[in-house]
Amino acid sequence: MTGMDEALVIEHIFTGYDRADVLQDVSVRIEAGSITCLLGSNGSGKTTLIRSILGLTPPRSGQVRFRGTELTGMPTHRIVRQGIGCIPEGRRVFPRLSVLENLLVAAHDERRPEVLRHRLDRVFETFPQLAERQLQLAGTMSGGEQAMVSIGRGLMSAPRLLLVDEPSLGLSPRLVQETFAVLKRIHAEGVTIFLVEQNVHQTLAIADRGYVLAKGRVVTSGTAAELRADPQMHAAYFGTGGTEARR
């Protein structure tokens, strides 16, 4: 991988809360145009890495660069303006706002009506149900429908890189499959995706390559095929050389 191919570069970051480091010497490289995944069990530090990229919990040391631009120390709103979108863990829609208002919040910097219309059309083409329920309060929708709102909101900033944190959380197996199919379609449209997940099988089915995080450290990395066969990945989930990770 050359520097020209790299969308996001994370080098030797340490991030923590109070005096404790959650992430310790973490380095990750995401190739432009790829789906790169970060796998790990609960408490491994996955969400802290997302927060580090977005500047919500800035690293104590190390560097984060996006398309050659240093993000370390940059405020979150400027990081997003670089072309980074996020679908947060647990969806986190604004329950008292309508579907349309939830979507428009993510494009508040865009003042051109024709651009907003184009972005909304893209979301509604991906999720026709949202087009039919634009005025419905997001808090009255099902978990699957709220997932659509959350993904649609992530697309409204027209990101070059989309950070996706635990999209399968709380969804039925059928909705998980549908969500991952949508992520594949978004990727096919030219968006680089960094997918943070526990669901190993679904994730490796769509990822090009990935990293495994355990106790705040990257313990192994490789292509999806290499990770499937890597005993260190199974050890990160089970503490043993188990043969099957969490579905």
N, C-alpha and C positions, 0 to 999 in steps of 0.2 A: 504494500500500500504506500503510495507516495503522498507528500503533503498536499498535492493538488486534489487528491481524492478524498481528503478528510473533511468531513463536515464539522465534527465536534472532537476536540482533543482534551482529555482530562489527564493531568500529569501529577502524580505523587501528592494527592490532596489528603489533608488531615482535617476532618470536620467533627465538631462535637458540641456539647451543651454543658455549660458550666466548666468544670475541669476535666470532664471525661471525653475522650475522643471516641466517636462512634465509627467514623471512617479512618482507616490507618493506611497511609501510603497507597491510595487507590489510583490506578491509571487505567483509562478506558479510551479507545479510539473508535469512532463511528464513521464508517465510510459513507460518503455522499451517495444517495440513491439506494441505500441498503435498509433492511430491517435488522437491527442489532438488538439483541435481548440481554437483559440482566436478570438472572435467576437467583433465587435465594429464599430461604425459609423466613418465617416471621422473626423480626428482630435482627435480621442480618445487616440492616443499614440501607436497604434499597431506597426507601422514601427519603432518607437523609441525603442520598446522592442526588435525587431529583431537586431537593431544596438547595443543595449546593450549586447545581447548574444554574438555577433561577435566581440565585443570590438571596433567597429567603433565609437560609442559614449559611452565611459565607464561610468558605474554608479558612482554617487558621493558617494554613500554608499550602503551597502547590499552585497550579495554574489550571484555568479552564479557558479554552479558546474555541470560538465558533467562526468557521470560514476565515481563519487567520486573525480575527479580532479578539483581543484579550477581554474576557468577561469578568475576571476576578476583580472584585471591588466595585463593579458597576451596579447601580440600582436595578431592581427587578423590572420596572417599567421600560427601562432602556434595553435590558436584555431581551425582553419580548419583542421590542421594535427591531431587533436584529434579524427576526424571522423565526423565532422559537415559540411554538404553541405548546400547551399542556392540557392533558385530560387527567384531572387529579384522581387520586384514590377515593373511592366511595362516591364518585360522581359529583356531589356537592353543587347541585343546582340551586338557584335562588327560588325557594318554594313559593314566595308571594308575588313573584313576577311571572308573566305569561311566557310561553315558549318563545315567542318573537322577541320579547324584552330580554330574555336570557341570552339569545343569540346576538342581539345588537350590543349588549354590554361588552362582548369580546371584540367588537370592532369600533369602539368609541373614538379611536383616533382617526378613523376614516370619515371624511366629510362629503365625499363625492357620492351622490345618490346612485349613479349608474354602477359604481363599484360595489356598493352595499347590495344592490339588487342582484348583481352577478353572484356575489358570495352567498346570498340567501338562496338563490336558485340552485346553486351547487349543493347546499345542504339539503334542500327539499327534494332534489333529484335523488340524493343518497337515501333520504328518509322520507318517503311520501307521507307517512303517518303524521309527521310534524307539520307538513304543509296543511293538512286537514285540521290540525289542532293548534294553530298559531296563537289563538287567544286564550287557550286553556292555561290555568295556573300550573306551573311545573310541579308544585307540591302535591297536586291531586293525581299525578300520573303514576303508573306502575314503575317498578324498578327497571324493567327493560326499556320502557319509554323514556325514563330519566337518563338512562345510559345513552340513548340516541341524542337527547338534548345536550348532554355533556360532550359527546364526540362532535356534534354539530357546532357547538360553541368553540371547541378547539380548532375547528376549520375556519372560523369566521375571521381570524387574523391573517389568513392566507399564509400559513407557516411553511418555511422550507424544511424545518425539523419539527417533528411532533413527538413530545414526551408523553408516553402513555403509562400511567401508574395503576397497576392491578385492575385492568378492565374486567376481569372475570369475577371480581369480588361481589358476592351476594347474588349472582345470577344463576338461573337454572342451566343445566347442560345444553339445552337447545339454544338459549339466548347467548351462552358463551360462544357456541359455534357461529351464530349469526354475527356476533360482535367481531370475532376474528376474521370472518369473511369480509366485513366492512373495512377492517384495517388493511387487508390485502388489496382491496379496491382503491383505497386512499393512496397506498404505496404505488400502485400501478399508474396513478395519475402524476407521479413525480415527487411525492413527499418522502423524505427520509424519516424513518421511524426508529425511536429508541423505546423498546417495549420492556417494561419492568413488571415481572410476573412471578407467581409461584407455580402456575399451571404449566408444568414442564412439557407435556405431550402436545398440547395445543400450540404452545409458544414455539417449540422447535419445529413444528410442522410448517410454520410460515417464516421463521427467521433464517437469515443468511449465516449469521455467526452470533456468538454470544459470550458472556462472561458469567461466572458463578461467584457470588459473594457469600462469605460465611464469617460471622463475627467481625464485620467491618473490613475484611480484607478480600481481595480477589484471589481465589484459590486455584482457578483454572479458567481457560478460555479456548476458543477454537470455533470451527465451523459447526453447524447444527449436527451434522453426522458425527463429528468427533466428540461433541459433548454427550450425545446419546450413549456412546460407548465408554465414557470417561468415568472411572471409579471414583475420582475425586468429587464429581458432581453428585453422585449417589451418597457419598460420605457427608457432603455438605447438608444433605436433607435428613439423613438417617443416623449419621455418626458411625456408619458401617459401610461395607461394600455392597449395600443392597442393590437389587436388580431392577427396582421400579420406583420412580419418583412419583410424587403426588400428582394425581390426575386433576 
